[in-house]
Amino acid sequence: MTARESIIHKIIASKDKPHLDFSIKHKTEEFTNNLFYTLFDANACVAQNIEQLENDFTKIYKLACKIDGSKCSKIWPIFLSKLPEILENLNLDAQELVNNDPASNNIEEVYLAYPGFFAIAIYRFSHELFKLKTPLVPRLMSEYAHSKTGTDIHPGATIGKSFFIDHATGTVIGETCLIKDHVKIYQGVTLGALQVSKELKNIKRHPTVEDNVTIYANATILGGETTIGENSIIGGNVWITESIPKNSLVYHKAEIKLKQKNSNGK
């Protein structure tokens, strides 16, 4: 056996995941894009696309069940029945962006050009599949949105109506997060856990955000028992690990020093 053959043999022998098929990633990404276009592109033939989506989903679902060791069940008809409601909620999300972002010119711009809206859309698709206990596919969908937008929303999070993420980059929303209606979040916000431990898997680890809350850039809110009360404003760069009562304004006051340069530029 040559050195090359020996290396190849060792690689093959070390592969201990016989059902791991990376084509599921690419197929899921294609399915996710087609689902988005089917709901929003005026030129899409919905009837034809739905048929193609069903075929594509059947393939990736079988791969996911094989990798995960799960038993396949009839998920597609249930998911399909949820699409009109998902679209209705996404239209509310898009309108919230138009109503609150002075930089937006029209709702078409939101659908076409806002990464925050795309991330929310993929979240709403993946969340429905997550609730149906679909193996692997919801996480692949959310990670695809993460790679495209820089926004990491776990499909297990629960998010209400008229949700707004502006700029999107660096936003993290954990699995057990509960976000209610008319919440606005800016870039770099983390809604995370206070500690990471496998024993906490089935315990609420991430915050609750009540109605009409605004959270500005780079704020960090941690803990499953942490609740941000309704109508509150959370300023940029704050670090919160305890509950905030409703109608609160929380902000971080930094000390900024100004030194005048002398004639030598120093």
Buried (B, 14 or more C-beta within 10 A) or exposed (E): EEEEEEEEEEEEEEEEEEEEEEEBBEBBBEBBEBBBEBBBBEEBEEEEBBEEBEEBBEBBBEBBBBBEEBEEEEBBEEBEEBBEEBBEBBBBBBBBBBEBBEEBEEBEBBBEEBBBBBBBBBBBBBBBBBBBEBBBBBBBBBBBBBEBBBBBBBBBBEBBBBBBBBBBBBBBBBBBBBBBBBBBBBBBBBBBBBEEEEEBEEEBBBBBBBBBBBBBBBBBBBBBEBBBBBBBBBBBBBEBEEBBEBEBEBEEEEEEEEEEEEEEEE
